[in-house]
Amino acid sequence: MKIISSKFLSLFLPHKCTFCREAISYKNNTFICESCMENIPFIKGDVCVRCSSPRQSGSMPVCNTCRKYSHPFTSSFTPLTYTGKVRRALLNLKFHNKENYCRSFSFLIANNIMQKGYPDFDFITYIPLPPERLKERGFNQSELIAKGVGSILNIPVTDTLFRVNGSAKQSSLSSAERRKNPKKSFFARDMKLKGTALLIDDIYTTGSTLAYTSSLLLKMGCDKVYIATAALQVKK
């Protein structure tokens, strides 16, 4: 008897919310229930114009970290904070093969971009995984999220960067080490770029990876680079 694939079976199983796993209508193509859409931790209020970190009303428009490190990206789009249900969903996405969760994060990023207003992006690109990790996981969550955003906004997605095997995971490093590690890990493909790019990753932590890869895109010929992530780890 032939084995029926899980993807085929999923066509007949109830759709579930990405964040609470409650059943939802099959017509709900965001895969987010009404309750979670109201209660997941959206970033609200005044934020840094560069990295989207929350800031006090009346404070400088660019946060201390962005001023200190002169991040090369122009601005960012990040809808959520990396806490609670959002953190759990992103961990399940990456480490428990929940790649279908990418649909919800693509929607939330695209919606955030449309709400804020955005320039005419010439293309979208994404943070790559090293080949060994891509083989182990079977997918790159940043690539899938980027392709979802590209589909919603009708913007082409381009593979522009690569990452070498043996590079340390950013999540395993200290803040200081995170700022040094990308230079040993990420490289530009042999291609010329132009125009305005949107660079996508899943989580914004220190901004080190996105800052360095943005600088690579600028060296490849981009005029400006904007970044987008699903969630931001709020500085304490």
C-alpha positions in Angstrom: 0.0 0.0 0.0 1.3 3.4 -0.9 2.3 5.8 1.9 0.1 8.9 1.8 2.2 12.0 2.3 1.6 14.3 5.3 1.1 17.2 2.9 -1.7 15.4 1.1 -3.3 14.4 4.4 -3.1 18.0 5.6 -5.6 19.0 2.9 -8.3 17.0 4.8 -7.3 17.9 8.3 -8.6 21.0 10.2 -6.5 24.2 9.7 -4.9 25.2 12.9 -3.7 28.6 14.2 0.0 29.0 14.1 0.2 30.4 17.6 -2.4 28.6 19.7 -3.1 25.5 17.5 -6.9 26.0 17.8 -8.9 24.9 14.7 -9.7 27.7 12.2 -11.7 28.0 9.0 -10.1 26.6 5.9 -10.8 30.0 4.3 -8.4 31.6 6.8 -5.2 31.9 4.6 -3.3 33.8 7.4 -3.5 30.7 9.7 -4.0 33.0 12.6 -7.2 32.9 14.7 -9.1 36.1 15.7 -8.0 35.8 19.3 -4.3 35.5 18.5 -4.5 38.3 16.0 -5.7 40.5 18.8 -3.4 39.2 21.6 0.0 38.2 20.1 2.7 40.7 21.1 2.7 43.3 18.3 5.2 46.1 18.5 3.2 49.3 19.3 3.9 52.9 20.0 7.2 54.8 19.3 10.0 52.8 17.8 13.5 53.3 16.6 13.3 54.4 12.9 16.2 52.2 12.1 15.6 48.8 13.9 12.0 49.1 15.2 13.0 48.6 18.8 10.4 50.2 21.2 11.5 53.6 22.6 10.2 56.1 25.0 7.9 58.8 23.6 9.9 62.0 23.0 13.3 60.2 22.9 15.8 60.2 20.0 14.3 58.7 16.9 17.3 56.4 16.5 18.1 54.1 19.4 21.5 54.0 21.2 22.5 50.7 19.6 21.8 51.9 16.1 23.7 55.1 16.7 26.6 53.3 18.3 27.1 50.7 15.6 26.0 52.9 12.6 23.9 50.1 11.1 24.0 50.4 7.3 20.4 49.5 6.6 17.9 52.4 6.0 15.0 51.2 8.1 13.2 48.1 9.2 9.8 46.3 9.3 9.1 44.1 12.3 5.6 43.4 13.5 6.2 41.3 16.7 8.3 40.9 19.8 10.1 37.6 20.4 8.1 36.5 23.4 5.4 34.1 24.4 3.4 32.4 21.6 5.6 34.1 19.0 8.8 32.8 20.4 7.3 29.3 20.7 6.0 29.3 17.1 9.4 30.4 15.7 11.2 27.7 17.7 8.7 25.1 16.5 9.1 26.4 12.9 12.9 26.0 13.0 13.4 23.0 15.1 10.2 20.9 14.8 9.7 21.1 11.0 6.7 23.5 11.2 7.6 25.1 7.9 3.9 25.9 7.2 4.1 28.5 10.0 6.1 30.6 7.5 2.7 31.6 5.9 1.6 33.4 9.0 4.9 35.3 9.4 5.0 36.3 5.7 1.5 37.7 6.1 2.4 39.6 9.3 5.6 41.1 7.7 3.8 42.1 4.5 0.9 43.6 6.5 3.4 45.6 8.6 5.1 46.9 5.4 1.8 47.9 3.8 0.7 49.7 7.0 3.9 51.7 7.3 4.2 52.5 3.7 7.3 51.5 1.8 9.5 52.4 -1.1 9.5 50.6 -4.5 11.6 47.6 -3.6 13.4 46.2 -6.7 13.8 42.8 -5.1 13.7 40.8 -1.9 16.5 38.7 -0.6 17.1 36.7 2.6 19.6 35.5 5.2 21.0 32.1 4.0 21.7 29.0 6.1 25.0 27.1 5.8 24.6 24.1 3.4 25.0 21.5 6.3 22.3 23.1 8.3 20.0 23.5 5.3 20.4 19.8 4.5 19.7 18.9 8.1 16.6 21.1 8.4 15.3 20.7 4.9 14.4 24.3 4.4 15.5 27.8 5.2 12.8 29.6 7.1 14.0 33.1 6.1 13.8 32.1 2.4 10.3 30.7 2.8 9.1 33.8 4.6 10.8 36.0 2.0 9.0 34.1 -0.8 5.7 34.5 1.0 6.2 38.3 1.4 7.3 38.5 -2.3 4.1 36.7 -3.4 1.9 39.0 -1.3 3.6 42.2 -2.5 4.4 41.0 -6.0 8.1 41.6 -5.6 10.7 39.2 -7.1 12.9 37.2 -4.6 16.6 36.9 -5.4 19.3 34.6 -3.9 22.2 37.0 -3.3 24.3 35.7 -0.4 25.7 32.5 0.9 27.0 31.2 4.2 29.8 28.7 4.7 29.8 25.5 6.7 31.4 25.5 10.1 30.2 29.0 11.0 29.1 29.3 14.6 25.3 29.7 15.3 24.6 33.3 16.3 22.3 32.0 19.0 25.2 30.3 20.8 27.4 33.4 21.0 27.7 36.4 23.3 26.6 39.8 22.1 30.3 40.8 21.4 30.9 37.5 19.6 27.7 38.0 17.5 29.1 41.2 16.1 32.3 39.5 14.9 30.9 36.2 13.6 29.1 37.3 10.5 32.3 38.4 8.8 33.5 34.8 9.0 30.2 33.3 7.9 28.5 35.4 5.1 29.7 36.2 1.6 28.3 37.8 -1.5 27.5 35.9 -4.6 29.3 36.9 -7.8 26.7 39.2 -9.1 25.9 42.9 -9.5 22.9 44.5 -7.9 21.1 47.8 -8.2 18.2 49.6 -6.7 16.5 49.1 -3.4 16.6 45.8 -1.6 14.5 44.3 1.2 16.5 41.8 3.3 14.5 39.3 5.3 15.4 37.2 8.4 13.2 35.5 11.0 14.4 37.2 14.2 16.2 40.5 15.0 18.5 40.0 18.0 21.5 42.3 18.0 21.2 43.2 14.4 24.8 42.0 13.7 23.9 39.6 10.9 21.5 42.0 9.2 23.9 44.9 9.5 26.8 42.9 8.0 24.8 41.3 5.2 23.2 44.7 4.4 26.7 46.1 4.0 27.5 43.3 1.5 24.4 44.1 -0.5 25.5 47.8 -0.7 28.9 46.7 -1.9 27.3 44.6 -4.5 25.6 47.8 -5.9 22.4 48.4 -4.0 21.4 52.0 -3.4 19.6 51.2 -0.2 18.8 48.2 1.9 15.7 47.9 4.2 15.3 44.9 6.5 12.3 42.9 7.7 12.0 40.3 10.4 9.1 38.4 11.9 10.0 39.3 15.5 12.4 41.4 17.5 14.1 40.4 20.8 13.5 43.5 22.9 16.6 44.9 24.6 16.5 44.7 28.4 
